[in-house]
Amino acid sequence: METFRLANGDNIPVIGTGTNTYGKEGNQYNGELNDDFSALQSAIKAGYRLIDTAISYRNEAGVGKTIYESGIERKEFYLTTKIPAKEEYIASKELVEQTVLQSLENLKTDYIDLYLIHHPIEDKDQLKQTWEVLESFVEQGKIKAIGVSNFSIEQLELLKSFARIQPVVNQIQSNPHTWNNEIIDYLLKNDILPEAWSPLNKVTEEQTAKLTEIGEKYGKDWGQVLLRYQIQRGVAVIPKSHNSEHQVSNLEVFDFELSKEDTTMIESL
Ligand SMILES: NC(=O)c1ccc[n+]([C@@H]2O[C@H](COP(=O)([O-])OP(=O)(O)OC[C@H]3O[C@@H](n4cnc5c(N)ncnc54)[C@H](OP(=O)(O)O)[C@@H]3O)[C@@H](O)[C@H]2O)c1
């Protein structure tokens, strides 16, 4: 698996698997937990090693158990989880600490590769307090890297103004519906890795047809074209699928390169 180099020197796989509907009834985000992690098992079998979960997904423990039971060494995986920007998790330093310790327990690990703040924390003092706790876990070696998700440029500027340890990732939506190009340009210039959530979602039939046409030149499907486009411009991707064939094909994006003409076409979708 190819990797991107983070500002802290760590390597992160350029493709990971999302997990937000894994272990849930009807493969629905809000579905009851049912302990069915067969989709994560097949993702691991296909070769995914970056696994993206979150406390809000309610499935950290099932994700941790599935990874543990895979029998693959912990160091082969790159685990990301996220603390919700909600009072019950961030109202005090102690709550943030408890949240991180719970993630470590759920994920059955003594370190987490990347811990993100899931959404912007509007109150500056609360953001600072949360970040300081995350920094202290980095200093203890229990978290390797810290970052954010869904932060705007202004929110990142604020965080950067007081952070002792700078954020290395901003996980944001990026797909033909919402490319988020302005923030992606800012992140690339500031050595913060943009990581695209929902990279294959919200694609219209018309866009799918255009991407399919581009893919025909390379013997690739529309999803592979979209994922390749993001990786080629320096954006990590975390597609999620319950279909083992899709999981495999979404990883087969390293044997072709989109031409300038085609990337321009994709940008204009
Ligand atoms: N930080 C945040 O706020 C945030 C927000 C949303 C999501 N996320 C993360 O990002 C991950 C990915 O986002 P997502 O799950 O919303 O969307 P996504 O991965 O972009 O798209 C998922 C959809 O695409 C389909 N799909 C996947 N591969 C395909 C292929 N090769 N061909 C055709 N269809 C394909 C899946 O259906 P099949 O199952 O049938 O393949 C599913 O319906 C999440 O799981 C989560 O970990 C983070």
The ligand as a Gaussian input file, in Angstrom:
#p B3LYP/6-31G(d) Opt

LIG

0 1
 N      -15.471000      12.760000       9.524000
 C      -16.745000      12.776000       9.182000
 O      -17.527000      13.670000       9.556000
 C      -17.261000      11.690000       8.282000
 C      -18.523000      11.808000       7.677000
 C      -18.949000      10.774000       6.846000
 C      -18.138000       9.656000       6.641000
 N      -16.930000       9.549000       7.265000
 C      -16.043000       8.374000       7.073000
 O      -15.850000       8.201000       5.672000
 C      -16.180000       6.861000       5.318000
 C      -16.648000       6.813000       3.886000
 O      -17.769000       7.627000       3.681000
 P      -19.204000       7.023000       3.349000
 O      -19.299000       5.688000       3.927000
 O      -20.200000       8.044000       3.729000
 O      -19.238000       7.039000       1.762000
 P      -18.401000       6.398000       0.556000
 O      -17.414000       5.417000       1.044000
 O      -17.954000       7.495000      -0.298000
 O      -19.561000       5.682000      -0.238000
 C      -20.228000       4.584000       0.251000
 C      -21.198000       4.134000      -0.827000
 O      -20.486000       3.883000      -2.034000
 C      -20.778000       2.580000      -2.492000
 N      -19.556000       2.053000      -3.108000
 C      -18.346000       1.864000      -2.550000
 N      -17.467000       1.396000      -3.453000
 C      -18.137000       1.296000      -4.637000
 C      -17.771000       0.873000      -5.926000
 N      -16.537000       0.471000      -6.208000
 N      -18.731000       0.891000      -6.902000
 C      -19.985000       1.318000      -6.626000
 N      -20.391000       1.727000      -5.408000
 C      -19.473000       1.721000      -4.419000
 C      -21.178000       1.801000      -1.263000
 O      -22.084000       0.785000      -1.617000
 P      -21.688000      -0.798000      -1.495000
 O      -21.644000      -1.089000      -0.033000
 O      -22.777000      -1.468000      -2.221000
 O      -20.352000      -0.937000      -2.165000
 C      -21.890000       2.868000      -0.428000
 O      -23.239000       2.990000      -0.842000
 C      -17.225000       6.487000       6.370000
 O      -17.446000       5.108000       6.447000
 C      -16.623000       7.076000       7.615000
 O      -15.611000       6.225000       8.131000
 C      -16.477000      10.554000       8.075000

